Amino acid sequence: MSLADLIIRQAVLEDEERLAALRSMVWSRLSDVTPWPAADAAVFDGRQAPEQFLIAELGGRLAGFVRQVPPTPLASNRHVRQIQGLAVKPSARGYGLGQALVEAACAAARAEGARRMTLRVLGHNHPARRLYERCGFAVEGICPEEFLIDGRYVDDVLMGRRLH
């Protein structure tokens, strides 16, 4: 597999079934605080829309996605975007696809006039934290023991980076 075949594009309504299947496939207690989603559960549900997602395709097949949105509806916060979902198909991991998706989300946010990108990641998700650090994100705060997952308290780590 090679990133030479990588296409990152805006999601469209017709991607929903493949996105739902991927979201269900990659669900893990390492990265998710919500219940496991069924493979046929709606992705575009009124809170999430196709224009919030960038899709990664390798050889014409869905390999990953990233979702970035304004963190609040406030005008005073309009210059910030937040990554609220990143997934890479297990067979496509280790090739730089996650980093390519994060950088594409940052570029798209910058093109929309955003100055900052933020995200939240579980404290025990060391692979994701390393990925975000490689992409220039730094820890900006920690909410200790924010989640109780499988009987263990897990920190919520807030990370951010400038886009300009």
C-alpha positions in Angstrom: 0.0 0.0 0.0 1.2 3.5 -0.8 0.0 7.0 -0.2 0.7 7.7 -3.8 -2.8 6.3 -4.4 -4.3 8.5 -1.7 -7.3 10.8 -2.4 -8.7 13.0 0.3 -12.0 14.6 -0.6 -15.1 16.1 0.9 -17.7 13.5 2.0 -21.1 13.3 0.2 -24.4 11.7 1.3 -23.6 8.6 -0.7 -20.6 7.9 1.6 -22.8 7.4 4.7 -23.1 3.6 4.5 -19.3 3.2 4.1 -18.6 5.7 6.9 -21.0 4.0 9.2 -19.3 0.6 8.6 -15.8 2.1 9.2 -16.9 3.9 12.3 -18.3 0.6 13.7 -15.1 -1.3 12.6 -12.7 1.0 14.4 -14.7 1.7 17.6 -12.5 1.0 20.6 -12.4 1.8 24.4 -9.0 3.3 23.6 -10.6 6.1 21.7 -14.4 6.2 22.3 -16.5 7.2 25.2 -19.8 6.6 23.5 -21.4 3.1 23.1 -20.4 1.0 20.2 -22.3 2.1 17.1 -24.1 -0.4 14.9 -22.6 -0.7 11.4 -25.9 0.6 10.0 -26.4 3.5 12.4 -26.8 6.9 10.7 -23.7 9.0 10.5 -25.5 12.1 8.9 -28.0 12.5 11.7 -28.7 16.2 11.9 -25.8 16.9 14.2 -23.3 15.6 11.7 -23.3 16.5 8.0 -21.3 15.4 5.0 -19.5 18.8 4.7 -17.9 18.2 8.2 -16.1 15.1 6.9 -13.1 14.6 4.8 -12.8 11.1 3.3 -9.5 9.3 2.6 -9.6 6.8 -0.3 -6.8 4.4 -1.2 -7.3 2.7 -4.5 -10.9 3.8 -4.6 -11.7 2.3 -1.3 -12.6 4.1 1.9 -9.5 4.0 4.2 -10.3 6.7 6.8 -12.0 10.0 7.7 -11.7 13.1 9.8 -14.4 15.3 11.0 -13.8 19.0 11.9 -16.4 21.5 13.1 -16.7 24.8 14.9 -16.5 23.9 18.6 -19.4 26.3 19.5 -22.0 28.4 17.6 -20.6 31.6 19.1 -19.3 34.4 16.8 -16.5 35.1 19.3 -15.3 31.5 18.7 -15.7 31.4 14.9 -11.9 31.4 14.3 -11.5 27.9 16.0 -12.2 24.5 14.5 -12.2 21.2 16.4 -11.4 17.7 15.2 -14.3 15.6 16.5 -13.6 12.3 14.9 -10.6 10.6 13.2 -10.6 7.0 11.9 -8.3 4.9 9.9 -9.1 1.4 8.7 -6.9 -1.1 10.6 -5.4 -2.4 7.3 -4.4 1.1 6.3 -2.6 2.1 9.5 1.1 2.7 9.7 1.4 4.5 6.3 0.8 8.1 7.4 -2.8 8.2 6.5 -3.9 9.6 9.9 -1.3 12.4 9.6 -2.5 13.2 6.1 -6.1 13.4 7.3 -5.2 15.7 10.2 -3.2 18.0 8.0 -6.0 18.1 5.4 -8.5 19.0 8.1 -6.1 21.8 9.2 -5.7 23.1 5.7 -9.5 23.1 5.1 -10.0 25.0 8.4 -7.3 27.5 7.4 -9.0 28.0 4.0 -12.2 28.8 5.9 -10.4 31.5 7.9 -9.8 29.5 11.1 -6.7 30.4 13.1 -6.7 27.5 15.6 -7.5 23.8 15.6 -8.3 22.0 18.8 -9.2 18.4 19.8 -9.9 16.2 22.8 -8.2 12.8 23.2 -8.4 10.2 25.9 -5.3 10.2 28.2 -4.6 6.5 27.6 -4.7 6.8 23.8 -1.0 7.1 23.4 -0.9 6.3 19.6 -3.4 9.2 18.9 -1.6 11.6 21.2 1.7 10.8 19.4 0.0 11.4 16.0 -1.4 14.7 17.1 2.0 15.8 18.5 3.6 14.9 15.1 1.0 17.2 13.5 2.1 20.1 15.7 -0.6 19.8 18.5 0.4 20.5 22.1 -1.4 19.7 25.3 -3.3 22.7 26.5 -5.1 21.2 29.4 -6.2 18.0 31.1 -9.5 17.2 32.8 -8.4 14.5 35.2 -10.6 11.4 35.5 -13.2 12.9 33.2 -14.5 9.5 32.0 -15.1 6.1 33.7 -14.4 3.5 31.1 -14.5 -0.2 32.0 -14.1 0.6 35.7 -11.1 2.9 35.2 -11.0 6.6 35.3 -9.5 8.2 32.2 -8.3 11.8 31.6 -9.6 14.0 28.9 -6.6 15.7 27.2 -7.2 19.0 25.4 -4.8 19.7 22.6 -4.5 22.5 20.1 -2.3 24.2 17.5 -2.2 27.4 15.5 -3.1 27.3 11.8 -1.4 30.6 10.8 
